[in-house]
Amino acid sequence: MIHLKKNEGEIIFINGPVVKARNMADFKMREMVMVGEKKLIGEVISIDGDEGTIQVYEETEGLKPLEKVVSKGRPLSLKLGPGMIGNIFDGIERPLQKIDEISEGFIAEGIGLISIDEKKKWEVKLCACEGDFLTEGTIFGNVQETSLIIHRLLIPPGIKGRVKWIAKSGSYNVEETLVVLEDENGNEHNLKMYQEWAVRDPRPVKERLPIELPLVTGQRVLDIFFPIAKGGTAAIPGGFGTGKTMTQHQLAKWSDADIIVYIGCGERGNEMTEVLEDFPKLIDPKTNKPIMERTILIANTSNMPVAAREASIYTGITMAEYFRDMGYHVAVMADSTSRWAEALREISGRLEEMPAEEGYPAYLPSRLAQFYERAGYVTTLNGEEASVTIIGAVSPAGGDFSEPVTENTKRYVNAFLGLDKRLAYARHYPAINWLTSYSGYIKILDDWYSENVSDNALDIRNRFMEILHKENKLQEIVQLVGEDVLPDDQRLILEISKIIKIGYLQQNAFHKIDTYVPIKKQYEMLKLIDHLYKRGYEGIKKGIPISQIKDRKIFNDVAKMKYTIPNNDLRGIEKLKEEIDGYYDELMEKYE
């Protein structure tokens, strides 16, 4: 006979990552547990009387009925503290580099819930005194985690009181007590360098603020045509090979967020390998320091346990909120939410739940909503303005945007950057289709563009969008009867559209000048193409034939200016403008 203690269950059935156990009446929903003799990490996802269902975050091969389930006494939680930046974790915050040292090449079963390094010493500068009254979110110390990031030590949410004792500034590990806080009831709280937080609970803020700032990415198609806002949400859907991962890599490399949290959720191992190989070599354009000094990587590749994949995006967003609470602007790249949804579908199937559309669980929309609503521009508990921006890739099978994950994602994001396989196969990157994509932030950010770029930047953008839509309709005629039947003003639209698409919207991630373009140069390029169109249209109205309007050298020079004009010296654009004016002035005189 097996005698079970309180909060100690017993396995009765194993179905892949889903384990059923009895004697679970004293357990709680979402409680973290250790399963079996190998002490596999799991989470209670349902309780029905005496029986409970556990979602196991490791391989369950070898588990047997009658093995014990032991409660950890808390929900699935993360240790949030110094050592996260520049590190790579799995879906439940276990450091993969450290695991590789323990069991080379594999994550050993039952390795435990190791997270940030508990032995490493950090130089701590404490900034409170005995007798100070500190409330939740107050900074009581600072750690220089990397040369780019100061890790601010915060009073955890829900705790306030008077400082009874505080350590001296110096070298400590994360497990040493730095402050003893006494609350109004006389209870003492020992504060360390880290906080523990349940991944599925959003961290509290003082106030949610209206969105007013763009996330500047250095990518022309985004910054000017389809902007993403700081604190906003965006989706990048596209079929296989359309460049979702590449686009997110570009955003992670060049966006002006203070910290990047990159979640490889169900990615192939080679894609995460590319990130690991590329990012340490990349230099941040703003600071000339390695970009890994402000990046956290979470890798839950397609051959890792499915249940941990489901947890990985909650791990990533919790880390992002933690750094947001310090006053940083954080960008979360989730690649891809489709594979996360597939993990939901598999676990739902193992639970024998009634499936909804295409086999996905009926609660898929609410889970997507819960994830994306954790984005926002906020006032933190200590009064700082900060943000979490979420950019999620979506991988619809065959590029079918009508499938459930894409359709439901569209309901909760404000920027939809649809990737087109025809553009991708034509080597047009980023392969963002200007006809199907949209951004709900254009009107919201109008004041910022007026103050920081130009009063007419968005007017030109809108005019170009109109030209591109006209060109799409004209192409239908061209394919039927040829271009020669079109009047010259419509043929000019076709020619200018080529320059907009090839010279502006297409961007080379591997070119040292074109990979990142400051927004000032983006605007000057936009303005020059607009000027070329106006001068050409003026000539058409005076009866000058399109063969003369379209000077091959000038049009080629304008299309190539993204490569030929340095980002820090825009005099070449002014020279091009003079060349355009000189040519058309001479042409006008000739046809007077």
Secondary structure, 3 states (H helix, E strand, C coil): CCCCCCCEEEEEEEECCEEEEECCCCCCCCEEEEECCCCEEEEEEEEECCEEEEEECCCCCCCCCCCEEEEEEEECEEEECCCCCCCEECCCCCEHHHHHHHCCCCCCCCCCCCCCCCCCCEEEEECCCCCCEECCCCEEEEEECCCCCEEEEECCCCCCEEEEEECCCEEECCCCCCEEEECCCCCEEEECCCEEEECCCCCCCCEEECCCCECCCCCHHHHHHCCCECCCEEEEECCCCCCHHHHHHHHHHHCCCCEEEEEEECCCHHHHHHHHHHHHHCECCCCCCEHHHHEEEEEECCCCCHHHHHHHHHHHHHHHHHHHCCCCEEEEEEECHHHHHHHHHHHHHHCCCCECHHHCECCHHHHHHHHHCCCEEEECCCCCEEEEEEEEEECCHHHCCCCHHHHHHHHHCCEECCECHHHHHCCCCCCECCCCCEECCCCCCHHHHHHHCCCCHHHHHHHHHHHHHHHHHHHHHHHHHCHHHCCHHHHHHHHHHHHHHHHHHCCCCCCCCCCCCCHHHHHHHHHHHHHHHHHHHHHHHCCCCHHHHCCHHHHHHHHHHHHHCCCCCCHHHHHHHHHHHHHHHHHHHHCC
